[in-house]
Amino acid sequence: MATIPKMKVLFVHGLGRSPLSGWPLLRQLNTAGFEVGSFGYLTSVESFSVIAKRLAERISNIASQGEYVLIGHSLGGVLIRVAVNSLPAKVRRPTQVFLLGSPCRASRLAQRFGGNPVFRWLSGDCGVLLGSEQWMSRLGSIDSPTTGIAGVKGVTWRRGPFGGEPNDGIVTLSEVSAEWLVDQVKLPVVHTLLPASKQVAGIIIERLRQAHAHSEDA
């Protein structure tokens, strides 16, 4: 199958992770012919607003070079939504966005562990915001076509933190669902392993090639 010329991909990792967590995914995208990169941050020393601002600057730089795609895992997807919506109108928007286990509404676990001093230290204000119903509900959508990829391999014990709902061990299916997603794919993968899943990489590559073929036919 033909590759997509000059398509750049930027990966944004999740809370408590690093850019290395996206290496398996980026390696497969690179093999498929995409130009890949990642964005790193530390929630224990940077506020959400500072991280989002840095990400917006990185995205603006990539946008000036041509078409690009954004992939966000967990908190990374929330950062992408805020950063993209803060871009000046003249800046090119992403061709497509992929959210891997990224909450679209308040996280139950963030609410549950919000008072834990270790969690507060590690997550900073990002953890507080993820658990805020009011703040998360204000984020809304982004203009670019967005695909949600949800893991559903978590334990669905009714007395557990997710009340029997399908989940990936960190977020429930309902927490990563939204009406503005153009489509959603459910996979038997746990939250942490979403960026390392060959299935996830395959879905992203397939969606990008389909979109490219449709644009050429238009």
C-alpha positions as CSV (number, residue, x, y, z in Angstrom):
1,M,0.0,0.0,0.0
2,A,1.2,3.5,-0.7
3,T,2.5,5.7,2.1
4,I,1.3,9.2,2.7
5,P,4.0,11.7,1.6
6,K,5.5,14.1,4.1
7,M,3.0,13.3,6.8
8,K,4.3,14.1,10.3
9,V,3.1,12.5,13.4
10,L,3.5,13.8,17.0
11,F,2.9,11.6,20.0
12,V,2.1,13.0,23.4
13,H,2.4,10.6,26.3
14,G,0.2,10.1,29.4
15,L,0.4,11.0,33.1
16,G,3.4,9.4,34.8
17,R,4.9,8.2,31.5
18,S,7.6,9.5,29.2
19,P,8.1,9.8,25.4
20,L,9.6,6.4,25.5
21,S,6.2,4.9,26.2
22,G,5.2,5.7,22.6
23,W,8.4,4.2,21.0
24,P,6.7,0.9,19.9
25,L,3.9,2.9,18.2
26,L,6.2,5.4,16.6
27,R,8.5,2.7,15.4
28,Q,5.7,1.1,13.5
29,L,4.5,4.4,12.1
30,N,8.1,5.2,11.0
31,T,8.3,1.8,9.2
32,A,5.1,2.6,7.5
33,G,6.6,5.8,6.0
34,F,5.6,8.5,8.5
35,E,7.9,11.1,10.0
36,V,7.5,10.7,13.7
37,G,8.3,12.7,16.9
38,S,7.2,12.9,20.5
39,F,6.5,15.6,23.1
40,G,7.6,15.2,26.7
41,Y,6.6,16.9,30.0
42,L,6.8,16.4,33.8
43,T,3.6,17.0,35.7
44,S,5.5,17.1,39.1
45,V,7.4,20.3,38.1
46,E,5.2,21.9,35.3
47,S,1.6,23.1,35.6
48,F,-1.0,22.1,33.0
49,S,-1.1,25.5,31.5
50,V,2.7,25.6,31.0
51,I,2.8,22.2,29.4
52,A,-0.2,23.0,27.1
53,K,1.5,26.3,26.0
54,R,4.8,24.4,25.2
55,L,2.8,21.8,23.2
56,A,0.9,24.5,21.3
57,E,4.3,26.1,20.3
58,R,5.6,22.7,19.2
59,I,2.4,22.0,17.2
60,S,2.6,25.5,15.5
61,N,6.2,24.7,14.4
62,I,5.1,21.3,12.9
63,A,2.1,22.9,11.3
64,S,4.3,25.4,9.4
65,Q,6.0,22.4,7.7
66,G,2.8,20.8,6.2
67,E,0.2,18.2,7.1
68,Y,0.5,16.5,10.5
69,V,-1.3,14.1,12.8
70,L,-1.5,14.2,16.6
71,I,-1.7,11.1,18.9
72,G,-2.4,11.5,22.6
73,H,-2.3,8.8,25.2
74,S,-4.5,9.5,28.3
75,L,-3.6,13.0,29.7
76,G,-1.7,13.6,26.4
77,G,-5.0,13.6,24.6
78,V,-6.4,16.2,27.0
79,L,-3.3,18.4,26.5
80,I,-3.7,18.1,22.7
81,R,-7.3,19.3,22.8
82,V,-6.4,22.3,24.9
83,A,-3.3,23.1,22.8
84,V,-5.1,22.8,19.5
85,N,-8.0,25.0,20.6
86,S,-5.5,27.7,21.7
87,L,-3.8,27.9,18.3
88,P,-4.1,31.1,16.3
89,A,-6.7,30.9,13.5
90,K,-3.9,31.1,10.9
91,V,-2.2,28.0,12.1
92,R,-2.9,24.8,10.2
93,R,-5.0,22.3,12.2
94,P,-4.1,18.6,12.4
95,T,-5.3,16.4,9.6
96,Q,-6.4,13.8,12.1
97,V,-6.2,13.3,15.9
98,F,-6.1,9.9,17.7
99,L,-7.0,9.7,21.4
100,L,-5.7,6.5,23.2
101,G,-7.6,6.0,26.4
102,S,-7.9,9.7,26.8
103,P,-10.7,11.0,29.2
104,C,-13.4,13.2,27.6
105,R,-15.0,13.7,31.0
106,A,-13.8,13.7,34.7
107,S,-11.7,10.7,35.7
108,R,-13.1,8.6,38.6
109,L,-9.6,7.5,39.6
110,A,-8.3,11.0,39.6
111,Q,-11.2,11.9,41.9
112,R,-10.6,8.9,44.1
113,F,-6.9,9.6,44.6
114,G,-7.1,13.4,44.5
115,G,-6.4,13.5,48.3
116,N,-3.5,11.2,48.2
117,P,-0.3,13.2,48.7
118,V,1.9,11.0,46.5
119,F,-0.6,11.3,43.6
120,R,-0.8,15.0,44.2
121,W,2.9,15.4,44.1
122,L,3.4,13.2,41.0
123,S,0.4,14.7,39.0
124,G,0.5,18.3,40.1
125,D,-2.5,20.3,39.0
126,C,-3.0,18.0,36.1
127,G,-4.4,15.4,38.4
128,V,-6.7,17.9,40.0
129,L,-8.0,19.0,36.6
130,L,-8.6,15.5,35.4
131,G,-10.8,14.9,38.3
132,S,-12.8,18.1,37.9
133,E,-16.3,17.6,36.4
134,Q,-16.6,21.3,35.7
135,W,-13.2,21.8,34.1
136,M,-13.4,18.6,31.9
137,S,-16.9,19.5,30.7
138,R,-15.7,22.8,29.4
139,L,-13.0,21.4,27.1
140,G,-15.3,20.4,24.3
141,S,-14.2,19.1,20.9
142,I,-11.6,20.1,18.3
143,D,-12.2,20.8,14.7
144,S,-10.1,18.0,13.3
145,P,-11.5,14.5,12.7
146,T,-10.9,12.6,16.0
147,T,-10.8,8.9,16.5
148,G,-11.0,7.4,20.0
149,I,-9.2,4.1,20.7
150,A,-10.5,2.6,24.0
151,G,-9.1,-0.3,25.9
152,V,-11.6,-2.7,27.4
153,K,-9.5,-5.3,29.1
154,G,-9.9,-4.1,32.6
155,V,-11.7,-6.1,35.3
156,T,-15.4,-5.3,35.4
157,W,-16.0,-6.2,39.0
158,R,-19.2,-4.4,40.2
159,R,-17.7,-3.6,43.6
160,G,-14.6,-2.2,42.0
161,P,-13.9,1.5,41.3
162,F,-15.6,1.3,37.9
163,G,-18.9,-0.2,39.0
164,G,-18.9,-3.0,36.5
165,E,-18.4,-0.7,33.5
166,P,-16.1,-1.7,30.6
167,N,-12.6,-0.2,31.3
168,D,-8.9,-0.4,30.6
169,G,-7.9,-0.5,34.3
170,I,-7.6,3.3,34.5
171,V,-10.5,4.9,32.7
172,T,-14.0,3.5,31.8
173,L,-15.4,3.3,28.3
174,S,-17.9,6.1,29.2
175,E,-15.1,8.4,30.4
176,V,-13.3,8.1,27.0
177,S,-16.5,8.4,24.9
178,A,-17.9,11.6,23.3
179,E,-20.4,12.4,20.6
180,W,-17.9,14.5,18.7
181,L,-15.5,11.5,18.1
182,V,-15.9,10.6,14.4
183,D,-15.4,7.0,15.4
184,Q,-14.3,4.9,18.3
185,V,-12.5,1.5,18.3
186,K,-12.6,-0.8,21.3
187,L,-9.7,-3.2,21.8
188,P,-8.8,-5.8,24.4
189,V,-5.8,-3.8,25.7
190,V,-5.1,-2.3,29.1
191,H,-4.5,1.4,29.5
192,T,-0.7,1.4,29.9
193,L,-0.1,-0.8,26.9
194,L,-2.2,1.1,24.4
195,P,0.8,3.0,22.9
196,A,2.7,-0.4,22.6
197,S,-0.1,-2.3,20.9
198,K,0.4,-3.4,17.4
199,Q,-3.4,-3.3,17.0
200,V,-3.5,0.4,17.9
201,A,-0.7,1.1,15.4
202,G,-2.5,-0.8,12.7
203,I,-5.7,1.0,13.2
204,I,-4.0,4.4,13.1
205,I,-2.1,3.5,9.9
206,E,-5.3,2.2,8.3
207,R,-7.3,5.3,9.2
208,L,-4.6,7.6,7.8
209,R,-4.4,5.7,4.6
210,Q,-8.1,5.7,4.1
211,A,-8.3,9.4,4.7
212,H,-5.5,10.0,2.2
213,A,-7.2,7.8,-0.4
214,H,-10.4,9.7,0.0
215,S,-8.7,13.1,-0.3
216,E,-7.0,12.0,-3.5
217,D,-10.4,10.8,-5.0
218,A,-12.1,14.0,-4.1
